[in-house]
Amino acid sequence: MRRLLPRLLLPLALAALPLTAQVRRVGDLTTREIIALDRARTVVVLQGGMLEEHGPYLPAFTDGILSARLTEALTRGLTEQLPGWTVLVFPPVSVGSSGSNEIGGQFSFPGTYAVRPSVLRAAFMDLASELGEQGFRWILVVHVHGSPLHINALDQAGDFFHATYGGQMVNLWGLLPVLAGWGSVLGELPDSVKKEDGVSLHAGLDEHSMMLYLAPELVAKDFRSAPTWAGGSYDSAFATARREGWPGYLGAPRLASVEVGKRIWDGFSGATVRVAVEILRGKDPATYPRYMSYLKRQPLYQGWIAAAEARDSALAARQRAWLDAQPR
C-alpha cells in the first residue's frame, strides 16, 4: 500500500501548480474567463507524459512524472521572471510515441504503451489548431521523452502552428540547449562512474538519480543490486540493448544518488526556464539547435527511425483495413 499510495495521489500532485493570478488551469475557467485572456501576454503550457518501460527499478510513468515536475518548475520560473503574463496550463496529454525499448528492436515491452508518431503529431496539431483559431500565439510543450520520432512529431506540430497562425509553439525538450542542462552534469561525474554508466540513452544513472531526488518512494528498493547494462558508444549501447535478457535500461542504476539527481534536475529545469523566458521575450526559437537535427545524422538512429516508421505504416494499414471492412 505504501508504494501504491503515491500512484493514487499522482493526479493531485500533477495539479499542485503555483496557482496565482498569473497561473490558470484551463479546465477551471469559464468561457468568459478564457475570452478575457490577453492573447499577446498569455502562454499556454501543454504538458505531456509517456507510459514507457524504465526497467525493473523505475515506474513506467517516469517520463510523465518528470514532465509534471518540469511543468511546475517552468510555471514558477515564468511567473517570477515575466510579471504581467498569464500562464495557462492544460491537463496532461499522457500519450507518447516510440518507447526506448525499440533501441533493442522490441516493439512490444511491458510498461510501454505508445501511440504511433503520426497519431501524436495529429493530436498536438489539432490542439495547436484549436488554440490558433482562438487567437493564442504562445505555446510551450513540456514532454520529457527522447525517442527521435516522438520529438519529431512535436517539432512538426510546432512548425505547423508557426506557419499557419504566425505564433510560436516550442517543443522545449527538442532543443539542445535545454538538454545540455541535463547532459552537462553527467560530463562532470568521475571518470570511473562515466565509464561504467556508458552512453546515457535510457533509464541509467541519470534518470534513477532524478527519481531518487523527486520521487524516491517510486524507486525499487533493490536498485543498488542492479547489474550494469551499458555501452561506451552508440554502437555498443545499441548492441547491449539487443542482447538476450536485456531488462529495459542502459547504464548503471546502482550508481545513482540523490545528490546527482538534484544537480541534474537543477541544471535541466534551470535551462528549460531560461530558454522559455528568452523565447517569450522575443528570441527566435529557430536560432536554437534542435535535438532531432543531431539525431538524424547518427546512423544508428537513422535505422531506428526507419524501423519505427515502417511499424507505424503497418499498424495504420492494419487499422484501416479493419475499418474499411466494417458496415457503412
C-alpha positions as CSV (number, residue, x, y, z in Angstrom):
1,M,0.0,0.0,0.0
2,R,2.9,2.3,0.7
3,R,4.1,2.1,-2.9
4,L,0.6,2.3,-4.2
5,L,-0.4,5.4,-2.3
6,P,1.8,7.8,-4.3
7,R,0.4,6.4,-7.5
8,L,-3.2,7.1,-6.3
9,L,-2.2,10.6,-5.4
10,L,-0.4,11.3,-8.6
11,P,-3.3,13.2,-10.2
12,L,-3.3,15.6,-7.2
13,A,0.4,16.0,-7.4
14,L,0.2,16.9,-11.1
15,A,-2.3,19.6,-10.2
16,A,0.0,21.1,-7.5
17,L,0.9,24.1,-9.5
18,P,1.8,27.5,-8.0
19,L,-1.7,29.0,-8.7
20,T,-1.7,32.8,-8.6
21,A,-3.4,35.5,-10.6
22,Q,-0.8,34.7,-13.3
23,V,-1.3,30.9,-13.4
24,R,-4.6,29.5,-14.5
25,R,-5.7,25.9,-15.2
26,V,-7.7,26.0,-18.4
27,G,-10.1,23.3,-17.1
28,D,-11.1,25.6,-14.2
29,L,-12.0,28.6,-16.4
30,T,-15.4,29.5,-17.9
31,T,-15.9,30.7,-21.5
32,R,-15.9,34.3,-20.3
33,E,-12.6,33.9,-18.5
34,I,-10.9,32.3,-21.5
35,I,-12.2,35.0,-23.8
36,A,-10.8,37.7,-21.5
37,L,-7.3,36.4,-21.5
38,D,-4.8,38.8,-23.2
39,R,-3.6,36.7,-26.1
40,A,-0.4,38.7,-26.5
41,R,0.7,38.0,-22.9
42,T,-0.7,34.5,-22.3
43,V,1.5,31.5,-22.7
44,V,-0.1,28.1,-23.0
45,V,1.7,25.1,-21.4
46,L,0.9,21.7,-22.9
47,Q,2.2,19.0,-20.6
48,G,2.9,15.5,-21.9
49,G,3.5,12.2,-20.2
50,M,4.7,8.9,-21.7
51,L,4.0,5.4,-20.4
52,E,7.3,3.8,-21.2
53,E,9.2,0.9,-19.6
54,H,12.1,2.1,-17.5
55,G,13.3,-1.4,-16.4
56,P,12.8,-3.2,-13.1
57,Y,13.6,-0.3,-10.8
58,L,11.7,2.8,-12.1
59,P,8.0,3.3,-12.7
60,A,6.6,3.2,-16.2
61,F,5.4,6.8,-15.8
62,T,8.8,8.1,-15.1
63,D,8.7,10.5,-18.1
64,G,5.3,11.7,-17.1
65,I,6.5,12.4,-13.5
66,L,9.5,14.3,-14.9
67,S,7.2,16.3,-17.2
68,A,4.8,17.2,-14.4
69,R,7.6,18.4,-12.1
70,L,9.2,20.3,-15.0
71,T,5.9,22.0,-15.7
72,E,5.8,23.1,-12.1
73,A,9.3,24.5,-12.3
74,L,8.6,26.2,-15.6
75,T,5.4,27.8,-14.4
76,R,7.1,29.0,-11.2
77,G,10.0,30.5,-13.3
78,L,7.7,32.2,-15.8
79,T,5.7,33.9,-13.1
80,E,8.8,35.1,-11.3
81,Q,10.5,36.5,-14.4
82,L,7.6,37.6,-16.5
83,P,5.3,39.8,-14.4
84,G,2.1,40.7,-16.3
85,W,2.0,37.4,-18.2
86,T,-0.6,34.7,-17.7
87,V,0.5,31.0,-17.8
88,L,-2.4,28.9,-19.0
89,V,-1.8,25.3,-18.0
90,F,-3.6,22.4,-19.8
91,P,-4.3,19.0,-18.3
92,P,-1.5,16.4,-19.1
93,V,-1.7,14.8,-22.5
94,S,-0.4,11.5,-21.3
95,V,0.5,9.8,-24.6
96,G,3.8,9.5,-26.3
97,S,5.4,7.6,-29.2
98,S,8.2,5.1,-29.7
99,G,9.4,3.7,-26.4
100,S,13.1,3.3,-25.9
101,N,12.6,-0.5,-25.8
102,E,12.8,-0.1,-29.6
103,I,16.6,0.5,-29.2
104,G,16.7,-3.2,-28.6
105,G,14.5,-3.9,-31.6
106,Q,11.5,-4.7,-29.3
107,F,8.3,-3.0,-30.3
108,S,6.3,-4.6,-27.5
109,F,7.6,-4.4,-24.0
110,P,5.8,-4.5,-20.6
111,G,5.4,-0.9,-19.4
112,T,5.4,0.8,-22.8
113,Y,2.0,1.8,-24.1
114,A,2.6,4.2,-27.0
115,V,0.7,5.7,-29.9
116,R,2.0,6.0,-33.4
117,P,4.1,9.1,-34.1
118,S,1.6,10.1,-36.7
119,V,-1.2,10.0,-34.0
120,L,0.9,12.0,-31.6
121,R,1.6,14.6,-34.2
122,A,-2.1,14.8,-35.2
123,A,-3.1,15.3,-31.5
124,F,-0.8,18.2,-31.0
125,M,-1.6,19.7,-34.4
126,D,-5.3,19.5,-33.5
127,L,-4.6,21.3,-30.2
128,A,-2.5,23.8,-32.0
129,S,-5.3,24.5,-34.4
130,E,-7.9,25.0,-31.7
131,L,-5.6,27.4,-29.9
132,G,-4.6,29.2,-33.0
133,E,-8.2,29.7,-34.1
134,Q,-8.9,31.2,-30.7
135,G,-6.1,33.7,-31.1
136,F,-3.4,32.2,-28.8
137,R,0.1,32.8,-30.1
138,W,2.4,31.4,-27.4
139,I,2.6,27.6,-26.7
140,L,5.3,25.7,-24.8
141,V,5.3,21.9,-24.9
142,V,6.7,20.1,-21.9
143,H,7.0,16.4,-22.9
144,V,10.1,14.7,-21.5
145,H,10.8,11.7,-23.8
146,G,13.7,11.2,-26.0
147,S,12.9,8.9,-28.9
148,P,13.5,10.5,-32.3
149,L,10.1,10.1,-33.9
150,H,8.4,11.4,-30.7
151,I,10.5,14.5,-30.7
152,N,10.0,15.0,-34.5
153,A,6.2,14.7,-34.2
154,L,6.1,17.5,-31.6
155,D,8.6,19.7,-33.5
156,Q,6.4,19.3,-36.6
157,A,3.3,20.3,-34.6
158,G,5.1,23.4,-33.5
159,D,6.3,24.2,-37.1
160,F,2.7,23.8,-38.3
161,F,1.4,26.3,-35.7
162,H,4.0,28.9,-36.6
163,A,3.4,28.5,-40.4
164,T,-0.4,28.6,-40.0
165,Y,-1.0,31.1,-37.3
166,G,2.2,33.1,-37.0
167,G,2.7,32.3,-33.4
168,Q,5.3,30.2,-31.6
169,M,4.8,26.6,-30.4
170,V,8.0,25.2,-29.0
171,N,8.8,21.7,-28.0
172,L,11.3,22.5,-25.2
173,W,12.7,19.0,-24.9
174,G,13.6,19.1,-28.6
175,L,16.1,22.0,-28.1
176,L,19.7,21.1,-27.5
177,P,20.4,24.0,-25.0
178,V,17.6,22.5,-22.8
179,L,19.1,19.0,-23.0
180,A,22.6,20.5,-22.3
181,G,21.3,21.5,-18.8
182,W,20.9,17.7,-18.2
183,G,23.9,16.4,-20.0
184,S,26.5,18.9,-18.7
185,V,26.2,17.4,-15.2
186,L,26.9,13.9,-16.5
187,G,30.1,15.2,-18.0
188,E,31.2,16.3,-14.6
189,L,31.0,12.9,-13.0
190,P,34.1,10.9,-12.1
191,D,35.7,9.0,-15.0
192,S,35.1,5.7,-13.3
193,V,31.4,6.4,-13.0
194,K,31.1,7.7,-16.6
195,K,32.9,4.6,-17.8
196,E,30.5,2.2,-16.1
197,D,27.3,4.1,-16.9
198,G,28.3,4.4,-20.6
199,V,26.4,6.5,-23.1
200,S,23.3,7.9,-21.4
201,L,20.4,6.7,-23.5
202,H,17.7,5.3,-21.3
203,A,16.9,4.8,-17.6
204,G,20.5,4.8,-16.4
205,L,22.3,6.6,-13.6
206,D,20.7,9.9,-14.6
207,E,17.0,9.0,-14.5
208,H,17.4,6.8,-11.4
209,S,19.2,9.7,-9.7
210,M,16.5,12.2,-10.6
211,M,13.7,9.9,-9.4
212,L,15.6,9.3,-6.2
213,Y,15.5,13.1,-5.8
214,L,12.0,13.8,-7.0
215,A,10.0,10.6,-6.1
216,P,12.2,8.2,-4.0
217,E,9.2,6.2,-2.9
218,L,8.7,5.0,-6.5
219,V,12.2,3.7,-7.0
220,A,12.6,-0.1,-6.2
221,K,14.5,-0.7,-3.0
222,D,16.9,-3.2,-4.6
223,F,18.2,-0.8,-7.3
224,R,21.7,-1.0,-5.7
225,S,21.9,-4.6,-6.9
226,A,21.1,-3.7,-10.5
227,P,23.6,-5.2,-12.9
228,T,25.2,-2.8,-15.4
229,W,23.9,-2.9,-19.0
230,A,25.8,-0.3,-20.8
231,G,27.9,0.7,-23.8
232,G,30.6,3.3,-24.2
233,S,29.4,4.4,-27.6
234,Y,26.1,4.4,-29.6
235,D,27.2,1.2,-31.3
236,S,27.9,-0.7,-28.2
237,A,24.9,0.7,-26.3
238,F,22.5,-0.4,-29.1
239,A,24.2,-3.8,-29.2
240,T,23.8,-4.1,-25.4
241,A,20.0,-3.5,-25.8
242,R,19.8,-6.3,-28.3
243,R,21.4,-8.9,-26.0
244,E,19.2,-11.7,-24.7
245,G,17.6,-10.8,-21.4
246,W,18.0,-7.1,-21.7
247,P,16.0,-5.6,-18.8
248,G,15.0,-2.4,-20.4
249,Y,17.6,0.1,-19.2
250,L,21.0,1.2,-20.4
251,G,23.6,2.3,-17.8
252,A,24.4,1.6,-14.1
253,P,21.4,2.4,-11.9
254,R,23.3,1.2,-8.8
255,L,25.5,4.3,-9.0
256,A,22.5,6.7,-8.8
257,S,22.3,9.2,-5.9
258,V,20.0,11.9,-4.6
259,E,22.9,14.4,-4.9
260,V,23.5,13.7,-8.6
261,G,19.7,13.8,-9.2
262,K,19.4,17.2,-7.6
263,R,22.4,18.5,-9.7
264,I,20.9,17.1,-12.9
265,W,17.4,18.4,-12.1
266,D,18.6,21.9,-11.2
267,G,20.6,22.1,-14.4
268,F,17.8,20.7,-16.6
269,S,14.9,22.7,-15.1
270,G,17.1,25.9,-15.0
271,A,17.9,25.6,-18.7
272,T,14.3,25.0,-19.5
273,V,13.1,28.1,-17.7
274,R,16.0,30.2,-19.2
275,V,15.2,29.2,-22.8
276,A,11.4,29.6,-22.3
277,V,11.9,33.1,-20.9
278,E,14.3,34.1,-23.8
279,I,11.6,33.0,-26.3
280,L,8.8,34.8,-24.6
281,R,11.0,37.9,-24.5
282,G,11.4,37.7,-28.3
283,K,14.2,35.4,-29.2
284,D,13.5,33.4,-32.3
285,P,13.1,29.6,-31.4
286,A,14.7,28.8,-34.8
287,T,18.0,30.1,-33.6
288,Y,18.3,27.2,-31.1
289,P,19.8,23.9,-32.5
290,R,17.3,21.1,-32.4
291,Y,18.0,17.6,-30.9
292,M,16.3,16.0,-33.9
293,S,18.7,17.5,-36.3
294,Y,21.5,15.9,-34.4
295,L,19.8,12.5,-34.1
296,K,19.1,12.4,-37.9
297,R,22.9,12.5,-38.5
298,Q,23.5,9.4,-36.4
299,P,23.4,6.1,-38.5
300,L,22.0,4.0,-35.6
301,Y,19.2,6.5,-35.1
302,Q,18.5,6.5,-38.8
303,G,18.0,2.8,-38.5
304,W,15.7,3.2,-35.5
305,I,13.7,5.9,-37.3
306,A,13.3,3.7,-40.4
307,A,12.1,0.7,-38.4
308,A,9.7,2.7,-36.3
309,E,8.3,4.4,-39.4
310,A,7.8,1.0,-41.0
311,R,5.9,-0.2,-38.0
312,D,3.8,3.0,-37.9
313,S,2.8,2.4,-41.5
314,A,2.0,-1.3,-40.9
315,L,-0.2,-0.5,-37.9
316,A,-2.0,2.2,-39.8
317,A,-2.7,-0.2,-42.7
318,R,-4.0,-2.9,-40.4
319,Q,-6.3,-0.5,-38.6
320,R,-7.5,1.0,-41.9
321,A,-8.2,-2.5,-43.4
322,W,-10.3,-3.3,-40.3
323,L,-12.3,0.0,-40.6
324,D,-12.8,-0.4,-44.3
325,A,-14.3,-3.9,-43.7
326,Q,-16.9,-2.6,-41.3
327,P,-20.5,-2.0,-42.5
328,R,-21.2,1.6,-43.6
